[in-house]
């Protein structure tokens, strides 16, 4: 695969946190590639969901059912005291 050398500016706090988690010998290029790949996948997923919504828009009943399911799911994940 072809590569391109870039110069980037990174928030010092983020870089420090990354070094604490990954150590000083981290492969910064691999981390940036992973982040870019994840961002592209998120954008593609959003585009797919937008397309699906255009082809078969959700009804108000479907939205209410989805919200109710989400609330049941979230409440079942909340640990008891």
C-alpha positions as a Python dict, from the first residue, in 0.01 Angstrom:
ca = {
    (1, 'X'): (0, 0, 0),
    (2, 'X'): (124, 345, -84),
    (3, 'X'): (188, 583, 204),
    (4, 'X'): (226, 956, 242),
    (5, 'X'): (434, 1136, 502),
    (6, 'X'): (242, 1404, 694),
    (7, 'X'): (320, 1665, 950),
    (8, 'X'): (49, 1699, 1216),
    (9, 'X'): (-10, 1891, 1535),
    (10, 'X'): (-137, 1692, 1833),
    (11, 'X'): (-280, 1815, 2163),
    (12, 'X'): (-7, 1761, 2423),
    (13, 'X'): (-252, 1621, 2679),
    (14, 'X'): (-377, 1359, 2433),
    (15, 'X'): (-24, 1259, 2339),
    (16, 'X'): (80, 1235, 2704),
    (17, 'X'): (-222, 1017, 2785),
    (18, 'X'): (-144, 796, 2487),
    (19, 'X'): (214, 751, 2600),
    (20, 'X'): (96, 657, 2950),
    (21, 'X'): (-138, 394, 2805),
    (22, 'X'): (79, 259, 2524),
    (23, 'X'): (431, 329, 2645),
    (24, 'X'): (701, 533, 2479),
    (25, 'X'): (755, 287, 2191),
    (26, 'X'): (412, 335, 2037),
    (27, 'X'): (359, 316, 1662),
    (28, 'X'): (201, 656, 1606),
    (29, 'X'): (149, 594, 1234),
    (30, 'X'): (-52, 278, 1308),
    (31, 'X'): (-261, 466, 1566),
    (32, 'X'): (-339, 745, 1318),
    (33, 'X'): (-423, 489, 1046),
    (34, 'X'): (-660, 307, 1284),
    (35, 'X'): (-829, 635, 1381),
    (36, 'X'): (-871, 741, 1017),
    (37, 'X'): (-1010, 399, 926),
    (38, 'X'): (-1259, 412, 1214),
    (39, 'X'): (-1369, 762, 1112),
    (40, 'X'): (-1426, 652, 750),
    (41, 'X'): (-1628, 350, 870),
    (42, 'X'): (-1845, 577, 1091),
    (43, 'X'): (-1910, 811, 797),
    (44, 'X'): (-1998, 516, 574),
    (45, 'X'): (-2236, 380, 838),
    (46, 'X'): (-2404, 719, 873),
    (47, 'X'): (-2444, 736, 494),
    (48, 'X'): (-2596, 386, 491),
    (49, 'X'): (-2839, 474, 770),
    (50, 'X'): (-2937, 795, 588),
    (51, 'X'): (-3000, 594, 270),
    (52, 'X'): (-3207, 338, 459),
    (53, 'X'): (-3408, 619, 621),
    (54, 'X'): (-3477, 774, 280),
    (55, 'X'): (-3589, 439, 134),
    (56, 'X'): (-3804, 337, 432),
    (57, 'X'): (-3860, 626, 675),
    (58, 'X'): (-3940, 530, 1031),
    (59, 'X'): (-4295, 589, 1149),
    (60, 'X'): (-4380, 763, 1473),
    (61, 'X'): (-4495, 424, 1607),
    (62, 'X'): (-4165, 266, 1510),
    (63, 'X'): (-3974, 553, 1671),
    (64, 'X'): (-4173, 514, 1994),
    (65, 'X'): (-4115, 138, 1996),
    (66, 'X'): (-3742, 189, 1939),
    (67, 'X'): (-3723, 445, 2219),
    (68, 'X'): (-3906, 210, 2457),
    (69, 'X'): (-3669, -75, 2368),
    (70, 'X'): (-3369, 154, 2418),
    (71, 'X'): (-3494, 261, 2762),
    (72, 'X'): (-3548, -103, 2867),
    (73, 'X'): (-3200, -191, 2743),
    (74, 'X'): (-3032, 97, 2922),
    (75, 'X'): (-3217, 33, 3246),
    (76, 'X'): (-3122, -337, 3233),
    (77, 'X'): (-2754, -239, 3205),
    (78, 'X'): (-2764, -12, 3509),
    (79, 'X'): (-2609, -195, 3802),
    (80, 'X'): (-2814, -219, 4119),
    (81, 'X'): (-2690, -74, 4445),
}
